[in-house]
Amino acid sequence: MEPPNQHDKDIENGYRVLLIIWLAILSSAVLFFLLTFVIPRPVSLDESPMLAWVLTGAGTLMALASFAPKEMFMEQAVQKQQQQLVHTGYIIAFAMSEAAGLFGLLAYFLTPGPYHYLLFVISVVFMFLHYPRRDHLRAASFKKQG
């Protein structure tokens, strides 16, 4: 069995970095959810169904839109053979997925309804849909000519 070359080590290191970032952002989305059990809601919340719908729609839209920049950066990464663009695409997708959790936390503090739970679920589901893959890094790594 031959030892791994530098190319494989670079891919593994890049993948490890993506996993750490993914886990950190996923953890923050879970922390937002846990904060709703620790921090009580304000006593006088105005019944505002429109605000709840706006926050739920905005969070869902952000999560759904997270695929577009990721795909754009993945295509550029392959064309330019730059792994940094893979990282950028994933980080933007992670952040946009996490935004649904932020909207959920905002909904918790501003509206009396249970809509915030849906946003936390959406955030975590989309984070799992953006789980990093080595294939993206391999496709964007320098290929030997020959």
Phi and psi in radians as a Rosetta constraint file:
Dihedral C 1 N 2 CA 2 C 2 CIRCULARHARMONIC -1.504 0.35
Dihedral N 2 CA 2 C 2 N 3 CIRCULARHARMONIC 2.590 0.35
Dihedral C 2 N 3 CA 3 C 3 CIRCULARHARMONIC -1.186 0.35
Dihedral N 3 CA 3 C 3 N 4 CIRCULARHARMONIC 2.642 0.35
Dihedral C 3 N 4 CA 4 C 4 CIRCULARHARMONIC -1.154 0.35
Dihedral N 4 CA 4 C 4 N 5 CIRCULARHARMONIC 2.484 0.35
Dihedral C 4 N 5 CA 5 C 5 CIRCULARHARMONIC -1.512 0.35
Dihedral N 5 CA 5 C 5 N 6 CIRCULARHARMONIC 3.082 0.35
Dihedral C 5 N 6 CA 6 C 6 CIRCULARHARMONIC -1.093 0.35
Dihedral N 6 CA 6 C 6 N 7 CIRCULARHARMONIC -0.615 0.35
Dihedral C 6 N 7 CA 7 C 7 CIRCULARHARMONIC -1.032 0.35
Dihedral N 7 CA 7 C 7 N 8 CIRCULARHARMONIC -0.811 0.35
Dihedral C 7 N 8 CA 8 C 8 CIRCULARHARMONIC -1.159 0.35
Dihedral N 8 CA 8 C 8 N 9 CIRCULARHARMONIC -0.638 0.35
Dihedral C 8 N 9 CA 9 C 9 CIRCULARHARMONIC -1.145 0.35
Dihedral N 9 CA 9 C 9 N 10 CIRCULARHARMONIC -0.686 0.35
Dihedral C 9 N 10 CA 10 C 10 CIRCULARHARMONIC -1.109 0.35
Dihedral N 10 CA 10 C 10 N 11 CIRCULARHARMONIC -0.722 0.35
Dihedral C 10 N 11 CA 11 C 11 CIRCULARHARMONIC -1.120 0.35
Dihedral N 11 CA 11 C 11 N 12 CIRCULARHARMONIC -0.785 0.35
Dihedral C 11 N 12 CA 12 C 12 CIRCULARHARMONIC -1.119 0.35
Dihedral N 12 CA 12 C 12 N 13 CIRCULARHARMONIC -0.719 0.35
Dihedral C 12 N 13 CA 13 C 13 CIRCULARHARMONIC -1.128 0.35
Dihedral N 13 CA 13 C 13 N 14 CIRCULARHARMONIC -0.736 0.35
Dihedral C 13 N 14 CA 14 C 14 CIRCULARHARMONIC -1.111 0.35
Dihedral N 14 CA 14 C 14 N 15 CIRCULARHARMONIC -0.692 0.35
Dihedral C 14 N 15 CA 15 C 15 CIRCULARHARMONIC -1.147 0.35
Dihedral N 15 CA 15 C 15 N 16 CIRCULARHARMONIC -0.735 0.35
Dihedral C 15 N 16 CA 16 C 16 CIRCULARHARMONIC -1.067 0.35
Dihedral N 16 CA 16 C 16 N 17 CIRCULARHARMONIC -0.718 0.35
Dihedral C 16 N 17 CA 17 C 17 CIRCULARHARMONIC -1.084 0.35
Dihedral N 17 CA 17 C 17 N 18 CIRCULARHARMONIC -0.791 0.35
Dihedral C 17 N 18 CA 18 C 18 CIRCULARHARMONIC -1.077 0.35
Dihedral N 18 CA 18 C 18 N 19 CIRCULARHARMONIC -0.703 0.35
Dihedral C 18 N 19 CA 19 C 19 CIRCULARHARMONIC -1.111 0.35
Dihedral N 19 CA 19 C 19 N 20 CIRCULARHARMONIC -0.709 0.35
Dihedral C 19 N 20 CA 20 C 20 CIRCULARHARMONIC -1.133 0.35
Dihedral N 20 CA 20 C 20 N 21 CIRCULARHARMONIC -0.766 0.35
Dihedral C 20 N 21 CA 21 C 21 CIRCULARHARMONIC -1.132 0.35
Dihedral N 21 CA 21 C 21 N 22 CIRCULARHARMONIC -0.764 0.35
Dihedral C 21 N 22 CA 22 C 22 CIRCULARHARMONIC -1.029 0.35
Dihedral N 22 CA 22 C 22 N 23 CIRCULARHARMONIC -0.813 0.35
Dihedral C 22 N 23 CA 23 C 23 CIRCULARHARMONIC -1.134 0.35
Dihedral N 23 CA 23 C 23 N 24 CIRCULARHARMONIC -0.679 0.35
Dihedral C 23 N 24 CA 24 C 24 CIRCULARHARMONIC -1.127 0.35
Dihedral N 24 CA 24 C 24 N 25 CIRCULARHARMONIC -0.774 0.35
Dihedral C 24 N 25 CA 25 C 25 CIRCULARHARMONIC -1.261 0.35
Dihedral N 25 CA 25 C 25 N 26 CIRCULARHARMONIC -0.642 0.35
Dihedral C 25 N 26 CA 26 C 26 CIRCULARHARMONIC -1.084 0.35
Dihedral N 26 CA 26 C 26 N 27 CIRCULARHARMONIC -0.721 0.35
Dihedral C 26 N 27 CA 27 C 27 CIRCULARHARMONIC -1.090 0.35
Dihedral N 27 CA 27 C 27 N 28 CIRCULARHARMONIC -0.666 0.35
Dihedral C 27 N 28 CA 28 C 28 CIRCULARHARMONIC -1.183 0.35
Dihedral N 28 CA 28 C 28 N 29 CIRCULARHARMONIC -0.629 0.35
Dihedral C 28 N 29 CA 29 C 29 CIRCULARHARMONIC -1.125 0.35
Dihedral N 29 CA 29 C 29 N 30 CIRCULARHARMONIC -0.697 0.35
Dihedral C 29 N 30 CA 30 C 30 CIRCULARHARMONIC -1.180 0.35
Dihedral N 30 CA 30 C 30 N 31 CIRCULARHARMONIC -0.660 0.35
Dihedral C 30 N 31 CA 31 C 31 CIRCULARHARMONIC -1.085 0.35
Dihedral N 31 CA 31 C 31 N 32 CIRCULARHARMONIC -0.681 0.35
Dihedral C 31 N 32 CA 32 C 32 CIRCULARHARMONIC -1.005 0.35
Dihedral N 32 CA 32 C 32 N 33 CIRCULARHARMONIC -0.763 0.35
Dihedral C 32 N 33 CA 33 C 33 CIRCULARHARMONIC -1.100 0.35
Dihedral N 33 CA 33 C 33 N 34 CIRCULARHARMONIC -0.781 0.35
Dihedral C 33 N 34 CA 34 C 34 CIRCULARHARMONIC -1.155 0.35
Dihedral N 34 CA 34 C 34 N 35 CIRCULARHARMONIC -0.515 0.35
Dihedral C 34 N 35 CA 35 C 35 CIRCULARHARMONIC -1.086 0.35
Dihedral N 35 CA 35 C 35 N 36 CIRCULARHARMONIC -0.490 0.35
Dihedral C 35 N 36 CA 36 C 36 CIRCULARHARMONIC -1.192 0.35
Dihedral N 36 CA 36 C 36 N 37 CIRCULARHARMONIC -0.316 0.35
Dihedral C 36 N 37 CA 37 C 37 CIRCULARHARMONIC -1.575 0.35
Dihedral N 37 CA 37 C 37 N 38 CIRCULARHARMONIC -0.375 0.35
Dihedral C 37 N 38 CA 38 C 38 CIRCULARHARMONIC -1.657 0.35
Dihedral N 38 CA 38 C 38 N 39 CIRCULARHARMONIC -0.725 0.35
Dihedral C 38 N 39 CA 39 C 39 CIRCULARHARMONIC -1.714 0.35
Dihedral N 39 CA 39 C 39 N 40 CIRCULARHARMONIC 2.107 0.35
Dihedral C 39 N 40 CA 40 C 40 CIRCULARHARMONIC -1.260 0.35
Dihedral N 40 CA 40 C 40 N 41 CIRCULARHARMONIC 2.665 0.35
Dihedral C 40 N 41 CA 41 C 41 CIRCULARHARMONIC -1.211 0.35
Dihedral N 41 CA 41 C 41 N 42 CIRCULARHARMONIC 2.655 0.35
Dihedral C 41 N 42 CA 42 C 42 CIRCULARHARMONIC -1.055 0.35
Dihedral N 42 CA 42 C 42 N 43 CIRCULARHARMONIC 2.544 0.35
Dihedral C 42 N 43 CA 43 C 43 CIRCULARHARMONIC -1.155 0.35
Dihedral N 43 CA 43 C 43 N 44 CIRCULARHARMONIC -0.766 0.35
Dihedral C 43 N 44 CA 44 C 44 CIRCULARHARMONIC -1.800 0.35
Dihedral N 44 CA 44 C 44 N 45 CIRCULARHARMONIC 1.483 0.35
Dihedral C 44 N 45 CA 45 C 45 CIRCULARHARMONIC -1.698 0.35
Dihedral N 45 CA 45 C 45 N 46 CIRCULARHARMONIC 2.263 0.35
Dihedral C 45 N 46 CA 46 C 46 CIRCULARHARMONIC -1.306 0.35
Dihedral N 46 CA 46 C 46 N 47 CIRCULARHARMONIC 2.382 0.35
Dihedral C 46 N 47 CA 47 C 47 CIRCULARHARMONIC -1.239 0.35
Dihedral N 47 CA 47 C 47 N 48 CIRCULARHARMONIC 1.819 0.35
Dihedral C 47 N 48 CA 48 C 48 CIRCULARHARMONIC -2.279 0.35
Dihedral N 48 CA 48 C 48 N 49 CIRCULARHARMONIC 1.452 0.35
Dihedral C 48 N 49 CA 49 C 49 CIRCULARHARMONIC -1.097 0.35
Dihedral N 49 CA 49 C 49 N 50 CIRCULARHARMONIC -0.522 0.35
Dihedral C 49 N 50 CA 50 C 50 CIRCULARHARMONIC -1.140 0.35
Dihedral N 50 CA 50 C 50 N 51 CIRCULARHARMONIC -0.735 0.35
Dihedral C 50 N 51 CA 51 C 51 CIRCULARHARMONIC -1.100 0.35
Dihedral N 51 CA 51 C 51 N 52 CIRCULARHARMONIC -0.719 0.35
Dihedral C 51 N 52 CA 52 C 52 CIRCULARHARMONIC -1.078 0.35
Dihedral N 52 CA 52 C 52 N 53 CIRCULARHARMONIC -0.751 0.35
Dihedral C 52 N 53 CA 53 C 53 CIRCULARHARMONIC -1.166 0.35
Dihedral N 53 CA 53 C 53 N 54 CIRCULARHARMONIC -0.684 0.35
Dihedral C 53 N 54 CA 54 C 54 CIRCULARHARMONIC -1.118 0.35
Dihedral N 54 CA 54 C 54 N 55 CIRCULARHARMONIC -0.808 0.35
Dihedral C 54 N 55 CA 55 C 55 CIRCULARHARMONIC -1.132 0.35
Dihedral N 55 CA 55 C 55 N 56 CIRCULARHARMONIC -0.722 0.35
Dihedral C 55 N 56 CA 56 C 56 CIRCULARHARMONIC -1.134 0.35
Dihedral N 56 CA 56 C 56 N 57 CIRCULARHARMONIC -0.751 0.35
Dihedral C 56 N 57 CA 57 C 57 CIRCULARHARMONIC -1.142 0.35
Dihedral N 57 CA 57 C 57 N 58 CIRCULARHARMONIC -0.735 0.35
Dihedral C 57 N 58 CA 58 C 58 CIRCULARHARMONIC -1.131 0.35
Dihedral N 58 CA 58 C 58 N 59 CIRCULARHARMONIC -0.748 0.35
Dihedral C 58 N 59 CA 59 C 59 CIRCULARHARMONIC -1.130 0.35
Dihedral N 59 CA 59 C 59 N 60 CIRCULARHARMONIC -0.741 0.35
Dihedral C 59 N 60 CA 60 C 60 CIRCULARHARMONIC -1.151 0.35
Dihedral N 60 CA 60 C 60 N 61 CIRCULARHARMONIC -0.738 0.35
Dihedral C 60 N 61 CA 61 C 61 CIRCULARHARMONIC -1.089 0.35
Dihedral N 61 CA 61 C 61 N 62 CIRCULARHARMONIC -0.735 0.35
Dihedral C 61 N 62 CA 62 C 62 CIRCULARHARMONIC -1.069 0.35
Dihedral N 62 CA 62 C 62 N 63 CIRCULARHARMONIC -0.766 0.35
Dihedral C 62 N 63 CA 63 C 63 CIRCULARHARMONIC -1.136 0.35
Dihedral N 63 CA 63 C 63 N 64 CIRCULARHARMONIC -0.758 0.35
Dihedral C 63 N 64 CA 64 C 64 CIRCULARHARMONIC -1.136 0.35
Dihedral N 64 CA 64 C 64 N 65 CIRCULARHARMONIC -0.666 0.35
Dihedral C 64 N 65 CA 65 C 65 CIRCULARHARMONIC -1.279 0.35
Dihedral N 65 CA 65 C 65 N 66 CIRCULARHARMONIC -0.190 0.35
Dihedral C 65 N 66 CA 66 C 66 CIRCULARHARMONIC -1.138 0.35
Dihedral N 66 CA 66 C 66 N 67 CIRCULARHARMONIC -0.332 0.35
Dihedral C 66 N 67 CA 67 C 67 CIRCULARHARMONIC -1.320 0.35
Dihedral N 67 CA 67 C 67 N 68 CIRCULARHARMONIC -0.549 0.35
Dihedral C 67 N 68 CA 68 C 68 CIRCULARHARMONIC -1.104 0.35
Dihedral N 68 CA 68 C 68 N 69 CIRCULARHARMONIC -0.928 0.35
Dihedral C 68 N 69 CA 69 C 69 CIRCULARHARMONIC -1.164 0.35
Dihedral N 69 CA 69 C 69 N 70 CIRCULARHARMONIC -0.572 0.35
Dihedral C 69 N 70 CA 70 C 70 CIRCULARHARMONIC -1.072 0.35
Dihedral N 70 CA 70 C 70 N 71 CIRCULARHARMONIC -0.837 0.35
Dihedral C 70 N 71 CA 71 C 71 CIRCULARHARMONIC -1.117 0.35
Dihedral N 71 CA 71 C 71 N 72 CIRCULARHARMONIC -0.685 0.35
Dihedral C 71 N 72 CA 72 C 72 CIRCULARHARMONIC -1.074 0.35
Dihedral N 72 CA 72 C 72 N 73 CIRCULARHARMONIC -0.779 0.35
Dihedral C 72 N 73 CA 73 C 73 CIRCULARHARMONIC -1.215 0.35
Dihedral N 73 CA 73 C 73 N 74 CIRCULARHARMONIC -0.584 0.35
Dihedral C 73 N 74 CA 74 C 74 CIRCULARHARMONIC -1.130 0.35
Dihedral N 74 CA 74 C 74 N 75 CIRCULARHARMONIC -0.737 0.35
Dihedral C 74 N 75 CA 75 C 75 CIRCULARHARMONIC -1.111 0.35
Dihedral N 75 CA 75 C 75 N 76 CIRCULARHARMONIC -0.767 0.35
Dihedral C 75 N 76 CA 76 C 76 CIRCULARHARMONIC -1.116 0.35
Dihedral N 76 CA 76 C 76 N 77 CIRCULARHARMONIC -0.669 0.35
Dihedral C 76 N 77 CA 77 C 77 CIRCULARHARMONIC -1.081 0.35
Dihedral N 77 CA 77 C 77 N 78 CIRCULARHARMONIC -0.713 0.35
Dihedral C 77 N 78 CA 78 C 78 CIRCULARHARMONIC -1.225 0.35
Dihedral N 78 CA 78 C 78 N 79 CIRCULARHARMONIC -0.754 0.35
Dihedral C 78 N 79 CA 79 C 79 CIRCULARHARMONIC -1.105 0.35
Dihedral N 79 CA 79 C 79 N 80 CIRCULARHARMONIC -0.752 0.35
Dihedral C 79 N 80 CA 80 C 80 CIRCULARHARMONIC -1.617 0.35
Dihedral N 80 CA 80 C 80 N 81 CIRCULARHARMONIC -0.127 0.35
Dihedral C 80 N 81 CA 81 C 81 CIRCULARHARMONIC 0.965 0.35
Dihedral N 81 CA 81 C 81 N 82 CIRCULARHARMONIC 0.910 0.35
Dihedral C 81 N 82 CA 82 C 82 CIRCULARHARMONIC -2.224 0.35
Dihedral N 82 CA 82 C 82 N 83 CIRCULARHARMONIC 1.992 0.35
Dihedral C 82 N 83 CA 83 C 83 CIRCULARHARMONIC -1.174 0.35
Dihedral N 83 CA 83 C 83 N 84 CIRCULARHARMONIC -0.444 0.35
Dihedral C 83 N 84 CA 84 C 84 CIRCULARHARMONIC -1.045 0.35
Dihedral N 84 CA 84 C 84 N 85 CIRCULARHARMONIC -0.586 0.35
Dihedral C 84 N 85 CA 85 C 85 CIRCULARHARMONIC -1.199 0.35
Dihedral N 85 CA 85 C 85 N 86 CIRCULARHARMONIC -0.523 0.35
Dihedral C 85 N 86 CA 86 C 86 CIRCULARHARMONIC -1.120 0.35
Dihedral N 86 CA 86 C 86 N 87 CIRCULARHARMONIC -0.794 0.35
Dihedral C 86 N 87 CA 87 C 87 CIRCULARHARMONIC -1.061 0.35
Dihedral N 87 CA 87 C 87 N 88 CIRCULARHARMONIC -0.770 0.35
Dihedral C 87 N 88 CA 88 C 88 CIRCULARHARMONIC -1.061 0.35
Dihedral N 88 CA 88 C 88 N 89 CIRCULARHARMONIC -0.806 0.35
Dihedral C 88 N 89 CA 89 C 89 CIRCULARHARMONIC -1.054 0.35
Dihedral N 89 CA 89 C 89 N 90 CIRCULARHARMONIC -0.772 0.35
Dihedral C 89 N 90 CA 90 C 90 CIRCULARHARMONIC -1.156 0.35
Dihedral N 90 CA 90 C 90 N 91 CIRCULARHARMONIC -0.759 0.35
Dihedral C 90 N 91 CA 91 C 91 CIRCULARHARMONIC -1.105 0.35
Dihedral N 91 CA 91 C 91 N 92 CIRCULARHARMONIC -0.700 0.35
Dihedral C 91 N 92 CA 92 C 92 CIRCULARHARMONIC -1.117 0.35
Dihedral N 92 CA 92 C 92 N 93 CIRCULARHARMONIC -0.744 0.35
Dihedral C 92 N 93 CA 93 C 93 CIRCULARHARMONIC -1.120 0.35
Dihedral N 93 CA 93 C 93 N 94 CIRCULARHARMONIC -0.723 0.35
Dihedral C 93 N 94 CA 94 C 94 CIRCULARHARMONIC -1.065 0.35
Dihedral N 94 CA 94 C 94 N 95 CIRCULARHARMONIC -0.811 0.35
Dihedral C 94 N 95 CA 95 C 95 CIRCULARHARMONIC -1.122 0.35
Dihedral N 95 CA 95 C 95 N 96 CIRCULARHARMONIC -0.713 0.35
Dihedral C 95 N 96 CA 96 C 96 CIRCULARHARMONIC -1.197 0.35
Dihedral N 96 CA 96 C 96 N 97 CIRCULARHARMONIC -0.586 0.35
Dihedral C 96 N 97 CA 97 C 97 CIRCULARHARMONIC -1.223 0.35
Dihedral N 97 CA 97 C 97 N 98 CIRCULARHARMONIC -0.676 0.35
Dihedral C 97 N 98 CA 98 C 98 CIRCULARHARMONIC -1.159 0.35
Dihedral N 98 CA 98 C 98 N 99 CIRCULARHARMONIC -0.490 0.35
Dihedral C 98 N 99 CA 99 C 99 CIRCULARHARMONIC -1.016 0.35
Dihedral N 99 CA 99 C 99 N 100 CIRCULARHARMONIC -0.585 0.35
Dihedral C 99 N 100 CA 100 C 100 CIRCULARHARMONIC -1.063 0.35
Dihedral N 100 CA 100 C 100 N 101 CIRCULARHARMONIC -0.688 0.35
Dihedral C 100 N 101 CA 101 C 101 CIRCULARHARMONIC -1.162 0.35
Dihedral N 101 CA 101 C 101 N 102 CIRCULARHARMONIC -0.649 0.35
Dihedral C 101 N 102 CA 102 C 102 CIRCULARHARMONIC -1.125 0.35
Dihedral N 102 CA 102 C 102 N 103 CIRCULARHARMONIC -0.734 0.35
Dihedral C 102 N 103 CA 103 C 103 CIRCULARHARMONIC -1.114 0.35
Dihedral N 103 CA 103 C 103 N 104 CIRCULARHARMONIC -0.596 0.35
Dihedral C 103 N 104 CA 104 C 104 CIRCULARHARMONIC -1.131 0.35
Dihedral N 104 CA 104 C 104 N 105 CIRCULARHARMONIC -0.734 0.35
Dihedral C 104 N 105 CA 105 C 105 CIRCULARHARMONIC -1.129 0.35
Dihedral N 105 CA 105 C 105 N 106 CIRCULARHARMONIC -0.711 0.35
Dihedral C 105 N 106 CA 106 C 106 CIRCULARHARMONIC -1.095 0.35
Dihedral N 106 CA 106 C 106 N 107 CIRCULARHARMONIC -0.754 0.35
Dihedral C 106 N 107 CA 107 C 107 CIRCULARHARMONIC -1.092 0.35
Dihedral N 107 CA 107 C 107 N 108 CIRCULARHARMONIC -0.641 0.35
Dihedral C 107 N 108 CA 108 C 108 CIRCULARHARMONIC -1.061 0.35
Dihedral N 108 CA 108 C 108 N 109 CIRCULARHARMONIC -0.758 0.35
Dihedral C 108 N 109 CA 109 C 109 CIRCULARHARMONIC -1.398 0.35
Dihedral N 109 CA 109 C 109 N 110 CIRCULARHARMONIC -0.399 0.35
Dihedral C 109 N 110 CA 110 C 110 CIRCULARHARMONIC -1.881 0.35
Dihedral N 110 CA 110 C 110 N 111 CIRCULARHARMONIC -0.322 0.35
Dihedral C 110 N 111 CA 111 C 111 CIRCULARHARMONIC -2.244 0.35
Dihedral N 111 CA 111 C 111 N 112 CIRCULARHARMONIC 2.596 0.35
Dihedral C 111 N 112 CA 112 C 112 CIRCULARHARMONIC -1.452 0.35
Dihedral N 112 CA 112 C 112 N 113 CIRCULARHARMONIC -0.235 0.35
Dihedral C 112 N 113 CA 113 C 113 CIRCULARHARMONIC -1.344 0.35
Dihedral N 113 CA 113 C 113 N 114 CIRCULARHARMONIC 3.076 0.35
Dihedral C 113 N 114 CA 114 C 114 CIRCULARHARMONIC -1.591 0.35
Dihedral N 114 CA 114 C 114 N 115 CIRCULARHARMONIC 0.273 0.35
Dihedral C 114 N 115 CA 115 C 115 CIRCULARHARMONIC -1.085 0.35
Dihedral N 115 CA 115 C 115 N 116 CIRCULARHARMONIC -0.436 0.35
Dihedral C 115 N 116 CA 116 C 116 CIRCULARHARMONIC -1.089 0.35
Dihedral N 116 CA 116 C 116 N 117 CIRCULARHARMONIC -0.542 0.35
Dihedral C 116 N 117 CA 117 C 117 CIRCULARHARMONIC -1.064 0.35
Dihedral N 117 CA 117 C 117 N 118 CIRCULARHARMONIC -0.725 0.35
Dihedral C 117 N 118 CA 118 C 118 CIRCULARHARMONIC -1.039 0.35
Dihedral N 118 CA 118 C 118 N 119 CIRCULARHARMONIC -0.728 0.35
Dihedral C 118 N 119 CA 119 C 119 CIRCULARHARMONIC -1.177 0.35
Dihedral N 119 CA 119 C 119 N 120 CIRCULARHARMONIC -0.614 0.35
Dihedral C 119 N 120 CA 120 C 120 CIRCULARHARMONIC -1.163 0.35
Dihedral N 120 CA 120 C 120 N 121 CIRCULARHARMONIC -0.702 0.35
Dihedral C 120 N 121 CA 121 C 121 CIRCULARHARMONIC -1.120 0.35
Dihedral N 121 CA 121 C 121 N 122 CIRCULARHARMONIC -0.797 0.35
Dihedral C 121 N 122 CA 122 C 122 CIRCULARHARMONIC -1.021 0.35
Dihedral N 122 CA 122 C 122 N 123 CIRCULARHARMONIC -0.775 0.35
Dihedral C 122 N 123 CA 123 C 123 CIRCULARHARMONIC -1.031 0.35
Dihedral N 123 CA 123 C 123 N 124 CIRCULARHARMONIC -0.841 0.35
Dihedral C 123 N 124 CA 124 C 124 CIRCULARHARMONIC -1.206 0.35
Dihedral N 124 CA 124 C 124 N 125 CIRCULARHARMONIC -0.713 0.35
Dihedral C 124 N 125 CA 125 C 125 CIRCULARHARMONIC -1.072 0.35
Dihedral N 125 CA 125 C 125 N 126 CIRCULARHARMONIC -0.783 0.35
Dihedral C 125 N 126 CA 126 C 126 CIRCULARHARMONIC -1.215 0.35
Dihedral N 126 CA 126 C 126 N 127 CIRCULARHARMONIC -0.538 0.35
Dihedral C 126 N 127 CA 127 C 127 CIRCULARHARMONIC -1.092 0.35
Dihedral N 127 CA 127 C 127 N 128 CIRCULARHARMONIC -0.708 0.35
Dihedral C 127 N 128 CA 128 C 128 CIRCULARHARMONIC -1.215 0.35
Dihedral N 128 CA 128 C 128 N 129 CIRCULARHARMONIC -0.554 0.35
Dihedral C 128 N 129 CA 129 C 129 CIRCULARHARMONIC -1.181 0.35
Dihedral N 129 CA 129 C 129 N 130 CIRCULARHARMONIC -0.417 0.35
Dihedral C 129 N 130 CA 130 C 130 CIRCULARHARMONIC -1.748 0.35
Dihedral N 130 CA 130 C 130 N 131 CIRCULARHARMONIC 0.387 0.35
Dihedral C 130 N 131 CA 131 C 131 CIRCULARHARMONIC -0.970 0.35
Dihedral N 131 CA 131 C 131 N 132 CIRCULARHARMONIC 2.268 0.35
Dihedral C 131 N 132 CA 132 C 132 CIRCULARHARMONIC -1.071 0.35
Dihedral N 132 CA 132 C 132 N 133 CIRCULARHARMONIC 2.528 0.35
Dihedral C 132 N 133 CA 133 C 133 CIRCULARHARMONIC -2.182 0.35
Dihedral N 133 CA 133 C 133 N 134 CIRCULARHARMONIC 2.412 0.35
Dihedral C 133 N 134 CA 134 C 134 CIRCULARHARMONIC -1.117 0.35
Dihedral N 134 CA 134 C 134 N 135 CIRCULARHARMONIC -0.542 0.35
Dihedral C 134 N 135 CA 135 C 135 CIRCULARHARMONIC -0.979 0.35
Dihedral N 135 CA 135 C 135 N 136 CIRCULARHARMONIC -0.654 0.35
Dihedral C 135 N 136 CA 136 C 136 CIRCULARHARMONIC -1.128 0.35
Dihedral N 136 CA 136 C 136 N 137 CIRCULARHARMONIC -0.693 0.35
Dihedral C 136 N 137 CA 137 C 137 CIRCULARHARMONIC -1.206 0.35
Dihedral N 137 CA 137 C 137 N 138 CIRCULARHARMONIC -0.701 0.35
Dihedral C 137 N 138 CA 138 C 138 CIRCULARHARMONIC -1.106 0.35
Dihedral N 138 CA 138 C 138 N 139 CIRCULARHARMONIC -0.720 0.35
Dihedral C 138 N 139 CA 139 C 139 CIRCULARHARMONIC -1.149 0.35
Dihedral N 139 CA 139 C 139 N 140 CIRCULARHARMONIC -0.491 0.35
Dihedral C 139 N 140 CA 140 C 140 CIRCULARHARMONIC -1.699 0.35
Dihedral N 140 CA 140 C 140 N 141 CIRCULARHARMONIC 0.052 0.35
Dihedral C 140 N 141 CA 141 C 141 CIRCULARHARMONIC -1.517 0.35
Dihedral N 141 CA 141 C 141 N 142 CIRCULARHARMONIC 2.758 0.35
Dihedral C 141 N 142 CA 142 C 142 CIRCULARHARMONIC -1.112 0.35
Dihedral N 142 CA 142 C 142 N 143 CIRCULARHARMONIC 2.275 0.35
Dihedral C 142 N 143 CA 143 C 143 CIRCULARHARMONIC -1.733 0.35
Dihedral N 143 CA 143 C 143 N 144 CIRCULARHARMONIC 2.415 0.35
Dihedral C 143 N 144 CA 144 C 144 CIRCULARHARMONIC -1.288 0.35
Dihedral N 144 CA 144 C 144 N 145 CIRCULARHARMONIC 2.387 0.35
Dihedral C 144 N 145 CA 145 C 145 CIRCULARHARMONIC -1.492 0.35
Dihedral N 145 CA 145 C 145 N 146 CIRCULARHARMONIC 2.446 0.35
